[in-house]
Amino acid sequence: MALAALAIAVPLAGCGQINAVPTLEQQAKARWAEVQNQYQRRADLIPNLVETVKGYARHEQDTLTAVVEARAKATQVKVDAGTLTDPEKFRQYAEAQSQLSGALSRLLVTVERYPDLQANQNFLALQSQLEGTENRIAVARRDYIEAVRAYNTELTTIPGAWIAKILYPSAKPMETFSAAEGAQTAPSVKF
């Protein structure tokens, strides 16, 4: 009887460990979906922001065009849950999002030249929404990075590495975000 109980208990005790790889993978993919959700929220706000600024800053067309083009590029580069293990695709996605962030920063610096625009309630509401979205993006990215860390750790430590090799041979480490080149340098603001 004790031997039968042991024979049942040992495999059941390992179920949590056996399921850790797919569980952590799904958590990382869910966190990635939230990152994409926040980037989409930002992309959805941009046309309204650009249109509001256009009315006040007609001669700032280059800046507005740069924002629109960066938004278009950022929405064209797709990284879905199936390509989170592709370093090149992930780099392209992060670079496109970084370019959009830079274009938006330049737009907001441009706005400083227009006191009437700064007082416009529509613009203030959009600017607040955009700032909130940028914060949400930062939180979503942080959560994704942590989920990927847990997943990648499971794939590279014992017994997770053994379980992955035997039961989940297609499991591969996922890519994570890293700071964009030059991110440690504060942007220069000139008026």
C-alpha positions in Angstrom: 0.0 0.0 0.0 2.8 2.4 0.9 4.6 1.6 -2.3 1.4 2.3 -4.4 1.0 5.6 -2.6 4.6 6.5 -3.3 4.2 5.5 -7.0 1.2 7.9 -7.2 2.7 10.7 -5.1 6.0 11.1 -6.9 4.6 11.8 -10.4 1.9 14.1 -8.9 4.5 16.1 -7.0 6.3 16.8 -10.2 3.2 18.0 -12.0 3.8 21.6 -10.9 7.3 21.5 -12.2 6.3 19.7 -15.4 3.7 22.4 -16.1 6.1 25.3 -15.2 7.5 25.7 -18.7 4.1 26.1 -20.5 2.7 28.1 -17.6 5.5 30.6 -17.6 5.5 30.7 -21.4 1.8 31.7 -21.4 2.4 34.3 -18.7 5.1 35.9 -20.8 2.9 35.8 -23.9 0.1 37.5 -21.9 2.5 40.2 -20.7 3.6 40.7 -24.3 -0.1 41.1 -25.3 -0.3 43.9 -22.7 2.8 45.6 -24.1 1.2 45.5 -27.5 -2.1 46.8 -26.1 -0.4 49.8 -24.6 1.6 50.5 -27.8 -1.7 50.3 -29.8 -3.3 52.8 -27.3 -0.5 55.2 -28.0 -0.8 54.7 -31.8 -4.5 55.4 -31.5 -3.9 58.7 -29.7 -1.4 60.0 -32.1 -3.7 61.0 -35.0 -5.8 63.1 -32.6 -2.7 64.7 -31.1 -1.3 65.5 -34.6 -4.6 67.0 -35.8 -4.9 69.2 -32.7 -1.3 70.4 -33.2 -1.8 71.0 -36.9 -4.4 73.7 -36.3 -1.9 75.7 -34.3 1.4 74.9 -35.8 0.9 74.7 -39.6 4.6 75.6 -40.3 5.8 72.7 -38.1 4.9 70.2 -40.9 8.2 68.4 -40.8 7.8 67.4 -37.2 4.2 66.4 -37.8 5.2 64.3 -40.8 7.9 62.6 -38.8 5.4 61.6 -36.1 2.9 60.3 -38.7 5.7 58.3 -40.5 7.1 56.9 -37.3 3.6 55.8 -36.2 3.1 54.1 -39.6 6.4 52.3 -39.3 5.8 51.3 -35.7 2.4 49.8 -36.5 3.8 47.9 -39.5 6.4 46.0 -37.6 4.7 43.1 -35.9 6.0 40.8 -33.1 3.4 38.4 -32.0 3.6 35.7 -29.4 4.9 33.3 -32.0 7.9 35.4 -32.8 9.0 36.4 -29.3 12.0 34.1 -29.8 13.3 35.9 -32.9 16.0 38.4 -31.9 16.0 40.3 -35.2 12.2 40.7 -35.4 12.2 41.8 -31.8 15.0 44.3 -32.4 13.1 45.8 -35.4 10.0 46.2 -33.3 11.8 47.8 -30.4 13.6 50.2 -32.8 10.4 51.2 -34.5 8.8 51.9 -31.1 11.9 53.9 -30.1 11.7 56.0 -33.2 8.1 56.8 -32.5 8.9 57.8 -28.9 11.6 60.1 -30.3 9.2 61.7 -32.8 6.6 62.2 -30.1 9.2 63.8 -27.9 10.2 66.2 -30.7 6.5 67.1 -31.2 6.0 67.9 -27.6 9.1 70.1 -27.5 7.7 71.9 -30.6 4.5 72.5 -28.8 6.4 74.5 -26.2 6.5 77.3 -28.8 2.8 77.7 -28.9 1.2 79.0 -25.7 -2.3 79.0 -27.1 -1.9 75.4 -28.0 -0.7 74.6 -24.5 -3.8 76.1 -23.1 -6.1 74.3 -25.5 -8.2 71.8 -23.5 -8.3 69.2 -26.2 -4.5 69.3 -26.5 -4.1 69.2 -22.7 -6.4 66.1 -22.5 -4.5 64.4 -25.3 -1.1 65.2 -23.8 -2.3 63.8 -20.4 -3.6 60.6 -22.1 -0.3 60.2 -24.0 1.8 60.7 -20.8 -0.4 58.2 -19.0 0.0 55.8 -21.9 3.8 56.2 -21.8 3.7 55.2 -18.1 1.5 52.2 -18.9 4.0 51.2 -21.6 6.8 51.3 -19.1 4.9 49.2 -16.6 3.8 46.7 -19.2 7.4 46.4 -20.5 8.6 45.9 -16.9 6.0 43.1 -16.3 7.0 41.5 -19.6 10.7 41.6 -18.8 10.0 39.9 -15.4 7.8 37.2 -17.0 10.4 36.5 -19.7 13.1 36.4 -17.0 11.1 33.7 -15.1 10.4 31.7 -18.3 14.0 31.9 -19.6 15.3 31.0 -16.1 13.0 27.9 -16.1 14.4 26.9 -19.5 18.0 27.1 -18.3 18.0 25.7 -14.8 17.5 22.2 -13.5 15.0 20.5 -13.5 13.2 22.9 -15.8 15.9 22.5 -18.5 15.5 18.7 -18.4 11.7 18.9 -18.5 11.8 21.4 -21.4 14.2 19.2 -23.4 12.1 16.1 -22.9 8.5 17.4 -22.9 8.7 20.8 -24.7 11.6 20.5 -27.2 10.3 23.5 -29.2 10.5 25.8 -26.1 13.1 28.5 -26.8 14.2 31.5 -24.7 12.2 34.7 -25.4 13.6 38.1 -26.2 13.4 40.9 -23.8 13.7 44.7 -24.1 16.9 46.5 -23.7 17.5 50.2 -23.7 17.6 51.8 -27.1 21.0 53.1 -28.3 21.6 56.5 -26.8 18.7 56.2 -24.3 21.0 57.0 -21.4 21.7 60.4 -22.9 19.0 63.0 -22.1 17.5 64.7 -25.2 18.6 68.3 -25.7 15.8 70.8 -25.6 16.3 74.1 -27.6 13.9 76.9 -27.9 
